[in-house]
Amino acid sequence: MYSILIADDSWLQRQLISNVLKGNGYELIEAKNGRDAVDRILKEKPDCMILDLLMPDMDGLAVLRFLKEKGLSIPVIVLSADIQNTTRIQCFELGVVDFLNKPAQNDELLKAVQKALQI
């Protein structure tokens, strides 16, 4: 079973994503901010991460920079309300595999996860 880390400061958003993915057989790990996400990546080694950009303590771009600097390889899907093209470009330069706008449709989210996991 694949494990997916959901990093989003919104409890409701984490629950919505979690319900969709659990219903499709994925194991979920939740993080409420960027620092929590980094800790969980290091300790639990998820197979994929769904990452919000606008979070307290450490934002999503800082998480992506941390992963790149440390040479940590984890497929990342950004799910964010920030739809500026410059933000998208930054994310792809930092190695994300997909960028979805909030709110994402369930099938769109599932396709992005399958693409990230190459299944």
SEROLO-451312 format. One record per residue: residue number from 1; residue in three letters; y, z, x of N, C-alpha, C in turn. Coordinates in Angstrom, 3 decimals. Example, Ala and Ser with C-alpha at 12.3 -4.5 7.8 and 13.67 -1.06 7.14 Angstrom:
# SEROLO-451312
{1 ala {-5.690 7.800 13.190} {-4.500 7.800 12.300} {-3.300 7.800 13.200}},
{2 ser {-2.250 7.080 12.850} {-1.060 7.140 13.670} {0.030 7.870 12.900}},
END
This chain:
# SEROLO-451312
{1 met {-1.181 0.000 0.840} {0.000 0.000 0.000} {1.249 0.000 0.888}},
{2 tyr {2.191 -0.851 0.555} {3.437 -0.942 1.312} {4.394 0.172 0.890}},
{3 ser {5.100 0.725 1.885} {6.107 1.745 1.575} {7.501 1.145 1.743}},
{4 ile {8.356 1.474 0.788} {9.714 0.934 0.774} {10.708 2.084 0.697}},
{5 leu {11.657 2.066 1.602} {12.732 3.054 1.611} {13.895 2.513 0.793}},
{6 ile {14.345 3.309 -0.172} {15.526 2.965 -0.966} {16.657 3.873 -0.499}},
{7 ala {17.685 3.290 0.093} {18.830 4.060 0.584} {20.045 3.730 -0.273}},
{8 asp {20.397 4.661 -1.154} {21.527 4.470 -2.056} {22.031 5.852 -2.456}},
{9 asp {23.341 6.034 -2.485} {23.892 7.346 -2.846} {23.839 7.602 -4.349}},
{10 ser {23.541 6.600 -5.140} {23.446 6.762 -6.588} {22.015 7.117 -6.992}},
{11 trp {21.849 8.316 -7.551} {20.528 8.740 -8.015} {20.002 7.760 -9.059}},
{12 leu {20.870 7.339 -9.969} {20.450 6.423 -11.025} {19.967 5.095 -10.444}},
{13 gln {20.691 4.570 -9.491} {20.294 3.306 -8.859} {18.940 3.453 -8.164}},
{14 arg {18.743 4.567 -7.448} {17.446 4.800 -6.798} {16.324 4.850 -7.830}},
{15 gln {16.575 5.486 -8.966} {15.551 5.594 -10.006} {15.234 4.233 -10.621}},
{16 leu {16.245 3.431 -10.888} {16.026 2.106 -11.456} {15.176 1.241 -10.521}},
{17 ile {15.524 1.238 -9.251} {14.769 0.459 -8.260} {13.358 1.016 -8.133}},
{18 ser {13.264 2.329 -8.053} {11.972 2.997 -7.909} {11.034 2.643 -9.062}},
{19 asn {11.543 2.659 -10.281} {10.708 2.341 -11.444} {10.151 0.922 -11.371}},
{20 val {10.964 -0.019 -10.966} {10.520 -1.408 -10.852} {9.443 -1.532 -9.772}},
{21 leu {9.692 -0.933 -8.618} {8.772 -1.110 -7.496} {7.477 -0.308 -7.662}},
{22 lys {7.573 0.922 -8.165} {6.360 1.706 -8.413} {5.461 0.997 -9.414}},
{23 gly {6.075 0.405 -10.419} {5.321 -0.326 -11.427} {4.607 -1.546 -10.872}},
{24 asn {4.970 -1.945 -9.661} {4.331 -3.083 -9.004} {3.512 -2.664 -7.784}},
{25 gly {3.188 -1.366 -7.710} {2.246 -0.892 -6.704} {2.817 -0.499 -5.357}},
{26 tyr {4.116 -0.362 -5.241} {4.708 0.032 -3.962} {4.890 1.549 -3.901}},
{27 glu {4.793 2.085 -2.698} {5.082 3.505 -2.465} {6.564 3.606 -2.104}},
{28 leu {7.257 4.585 -2.669} {8.700 4.684 -2.471} {9.094 5.921 -1.675}},
{29 ile {10.104 5.731 -0.836} {10.750 6.806 -0.095} {12.231 6.692 -0.459}},
{30 glu {12.875 7.804 -0.754} {14.285 7.747 -1.144} {15.181 8.421 -0.110}},
{31 ala {16.368 7.845 0.063} {17.400 8.420 0.931} {18.723 8.344 0.180}},
{32 lys {19.490 9.439 0.230} {20.736 9.499 -0.542} {21.975 9.092 0.245}},
{33 asn {21.812 8.826 1.541} {22.925 8.340 2.358} {22.372 7.716 3.637}},
{34 gly {23.251 7.176 4.447} {22.818 6.487 5.659} {22.115 7.377 6.664}},
{35 arg {22.617 8.596 6.857} {21.972 9.515 7.803} {20.562 9.869 7.366}},
{36 asp {20.420 10.118 6.082} {19.115 10.409 5.515} {18.179 9.206 5.702}},
{37 ala {18.704 8.008 5.520} {17.907 6.788 5.699} {17.398 6.675 7.135}},
{38 val {18.276 6.900 8.102} {17.876 6.826 9.508} {16.782 7.855 9.802}},
{39 asp {16.957 9.083 9.322} {15.939 10.119 9.525} {14.595 9.690 8.949}},
{40 arg {14.614 9.144 7.753} {13.364 8.750 7.091} {12.720 7.544 7.779}},
{41 ile {13.528 6.643 8.296} {12.981 5.504 9.049} {12.240 6.016 10.277}},
{42 leu {12.865 6.930 11.003} {12.258 7.448 12.225} {11.001 8.273 11.960}},
{43 lys {10.993 9.037 10.866} {9.865 9.922 10.568} {8.748 9.244 9.785}},
{44 glu {9.123 8.402 8.817} {8.120 7.888 7.882} {7.753 6.418 8.097}},
{45 lys {8.499 5.716 8.916} {8.215 4.331 9.277} {7.886 3.435 8.078}},
{46 pro {8.826 3.268 7.152} {8.570 2.408 5.984} {8.384 0.948 6.392}},
{47 asp {7.751 0.187 5.517} {7.503 -1.231 5.781} {8.727 -2.097 5.483}},
{48 cys {9.648 -1.576 4.685} {10.818 -2.346 4.247} {11.879 -1.356 3.764}},
{49 met {13.140 -1.777 3.782} {14.207 -0.922 3.265} {15.136 -1.729 2.353}},
{50 ile {15.508 -1.101 1.236} {16.544 -1.628 0.354} {17.759 -0.747 0.593}},
{51 leu {18.855 -1.345 1.035} {19.992 -0.602 1.560} {21.289 -0.915 0.822}},
{52 asp {21.937 0.133 0.335} {23.285 0.006 -0.205} {24.253 0.055 0.975}},
{53 leu {25.398 -0.556 0.839} {26.373 -0.535 1.936} {27.373 0.602 1.816}},
{54 leu {27.783 0.919 0.604} {28.837 1.911 0.406} {28.230 3.274 0.103}},
{55 met {28.027 4.064 1.161} {27.433 5.401 1.036} {28.217 6.384 1.894}},
{56 pro {28.178 7.674 1.526} {28.855 8.694 2.338} {28.063 9.006 3.616}},
{57 asp {28.700 9.710 4.513} {28.132 10.185 5.783} {27.897 9.064 6.799}},
{58 met {27.219 8.000 6.374} {26.947 6.868 7.262} {26.729 5.668 6.339}},
{59 asp {27.592 4.673 6.426} {27.458 3.550 5.499} {26.344 2.595 5.927}},
{60 gly {26.061 1.641 5.065} {24.961 0.719 5.319} {25.141 -0.115 6.570}},
{61 leu {26.354 -0.563 6.852} {26.582 -1.336 8.075} {26.300 -0.497 9.316}},
{62 ala {26.642 0.774 9.275} {26.345 1.663 10.409} {24.834 1.829 10.571}},
{63 val {24.103 1.889 9.474} {22.638 1.969 9.547} {22.090 0.705 10.205}},
{64 leu {22.586 -0.447 9.790} {22.130 -1.711 10.375} {22.441 -1.776 11.867}},
{65 arg {23.631 -1.317 12.245} {23.990 -1.307 13.677} {23.069 -0.370 14.463}},
{66 phe {22.766 0.786 13.894} {21.864 1.743 14.530} {20.491 1.100 14.762}},
{67 leu {19.956 0.455 13.747} {18.646 -0.190 13.872} {18.651 -1.231 14.981}},
{68 lys {19.712 -2.030 15.010} {19.811 -3.080 16.030} {19.935 -2.485 17.430}},
{69 glu {20.792 -1.469 17.582} {20.991 -0.838 18.887} {19.718 -0.187 19.418}},
{70 lys {18.923 0.386 18.520} {17.697 1.083 18.919} {16.491 0.145 18.990}},
{71 gly {16.688 -1.115 18.620} {15.591 -2.076 18.661} {14.514 -1.800 17.619}},
{72 leu {14.908 -1.163 16.525} {13.951 -0.852 15.463} {13.830 -2.049 14.529}},
{73 ser {12.626 -2.477 14.327} {12.385 -3.660 13.506} {11.842 -3.255 12.143}},
{74 ile {12.676 -3.373 11.131} {12.283 -3.117 9.753} {13.002 -4.145 8.882}},
{75 pro {12.275 -4.838 8.019} {12.962 -5.793 7.145} {13.889 -5.059 6.186}},
{76 val {15.132 -5.521 6.113} {16.135 -4.865 5.272} {16.676 -5.843 4.235}},
{77 ile {16.706 -5.350 2.999} {17.347 -6.063 1.897} {18.590 -5.264 1.541}},
{78 val {19.744 -5.893 1.605} {20.968 -5.222 1.191} {21.147 -5.455 -0.305}},
{79 leu {21.417 -4.375 -1.014} {21.699 -4.424 -2.445} {23.035 -3.720 -2.621}},
{80 ser {24.094 -4.502 -2.867} {25.423 -3.915 -2.845} {26.368 -4.569 -3.840}},
{81 ala {27.368 -3.802 -4.237} {28.438 -4.323 -5.094} {29.503 -5.030 -4.249}},
{82 asp {29.440 -4.875 -2.935} {30.389 -5.534 -2.032} {29.948 -6.982 -1.849}},
{83 ile {30.648 -7.900 -2.504} {30.206 -9.294 -2.484} {31.105 -10.187 -1.616}},
{84 gln {31.881 -9.597 -0.737} {32.746 -10.391 0.138} {31.893 -11.195 1.116}},
{85 asn {32.269 -12.424 1.325} {31.508 -13.288 2.208} {31.457 -12.741 3.637}},
{86 thr {32.546 -12.126 4.104} {32.555 -11.570 5.461} {31.516 -10.440 5.593}},
{87 thr {31.343 -9.675 4.530} {30.342 -8.605 4.548} {28.948 -9.196 4.627}},
{88 arg {28.694 -10.216 3.842} {27.388 -10.893 3.875} {27.090 -11.413 5.280}},
{89 ile {28.072 -12.061 5.877} {27.895 -12.619 7.220} {27.555 -11.507 8.210}},
{90 gln {28.311 -10.402 8.154} {28.034 -9.264 9.039} {26.597 -8.783 8.871}},
{91 cys {26.160 -8.659 7.627} {24.808 -8.171 7.348} {23.753 -9.096 7.941}},
{92 phe {23.906 -10.395 7.734} {22.924 -11.333 8.270} {22.955 -11.360 9.799}},
{93 glu {24.135 -11.197 10.384} {24.228 -11.111 11.845} {23.505 -9.870 12.370}},
{94 leu {23.450 -8.831 11.546} {22.758 -7.600 11.937} {21.281 -7.623 11.554}},
{95 gly {20.807 -8.758 11.039} {19.372 -8.939 10.859} {18.779 -8.733 9.477}},
{96 val {19.597 -8.600 8.437} {19.001 -8.412 7.110} {18.262 -9.680 6.681}},
{97 val {17.225 -9.497 5.850} {16.446 -10.643 5.386} {16.948 -11.179 4.054}},
{98 asp {17.683 -10.352 3.312} {18.223 -10.804 2.032} {19.409 -9.931 1.647}},
{99 phe {20.286 -10.485 0.811} {21.465 -9.775 0.329} {21.558 -10.033 -1.168}},
{100 leu {21.399 -8.982 -1.956} {21.455 -9.093 -3.412} {22.680 -8.360 -3.935}},
{101 asn {23.285 -8.930 -4.964} {24.428 -8.284 -5.603} {23.946 -7.307 -6.667}},
{102 lys {24.622 -6.165 -6.756} {24.337 -5.216 -7.833} {25.010 -5.703 -9.100}},
{103 pro {24.377 -5.575 -10.221} {22.996 -5.128 -10.403} {22.046 -6.316 -10.243}},
{104 ala {20.967 -6.122 -9.514} {19.986 -7.187 -9.313} {18.998 -7.200 -10.481}},
{105 gln {18.544 -8.363 -10.823} {17.502 -8.494 -11.841} {16.172 -8.051 -11.233}},
{106 asn {15.287 -7.521 -12.055} {14.003 -7.024 -11.565} {13.210 -8.087 -10.815}},
{107 asp {13.129 -9.292 -11.368} {12.358 -10.341 -10.701} {13.001 -10.758 -9.377}},
{108 glu {14.317 -10.746 -9.330} {15.049 -11.069 -8.099} {14.741 -10.020 -7.014}},
{109 leu {14.713 -8.762 -7.408} {14.410 -7.678 -6.475} {12.978 -7.789 -5.964}},
{110 leu {12.044 -8.030 -6.864} {10.633 -8.159 -6.467} {10.413 -9.339 -5.525}},
{111 lys {11.066 -10.455 -5.788} {10.947 -11.626 -4.905} {11.500 -11.316 -3.520}},
{112 ala {12.626 -10.601 -3.476} {13.225 -10.246 -2.189} {12.297 -9.327 -1.395}},
{113 val {11.658 -8.375 -2.073} {10.723 -7.465 -1.396} {9.523 -8.238 -0.872}},
{114 gln {8.974 -9.118 -1.680} {7.826 -9.924 -1.236} {8.203 -10.789 -0.042}},
{115 lys {9.398 -11.358 -0.071} {9.878 -12.165 1.054} {10.011 -11.296 2.307}},
{116 ala {10.589 -10.108 2.151} {10.786 -9.212 3.298} {9.452 -8.775 3.903}},
{117 leu {8.471 -8.549 3.051} {7.149 -8.106 3.516} {6.249 -9.278 3.874}},
{118 gln {6.725 -10.473 3.620} {5.972 -11.710 3.871} {4.622 -11.698 3.159}},
{119 ile {4.677 -11.350 1.848} {3.438 -11.363 1.053} {3.564 -12.333 -0.108}},
END
